[in-house]
Amino acid sequence: MTQKTYPRLMLALTVIYGLVIALLALLQTGGVGLVAIVGGVIVGLGWALTGILAKRPS
């Protein structure tokens, strides 16, 4: 994987996560808050890891 792959992958995962949360809210599914919290933490950690990996010299 190249240095540009990680941000692109994270952007795609962030968009998918947002769509899933929107779909769950639209369908009025219970537990949307829990899914949003857990997913937000995972996406945030992914972006943090992407930032760390992007700063490494190749």
Beta strands, then each sheet from edge to edge (+ up, - down):
end
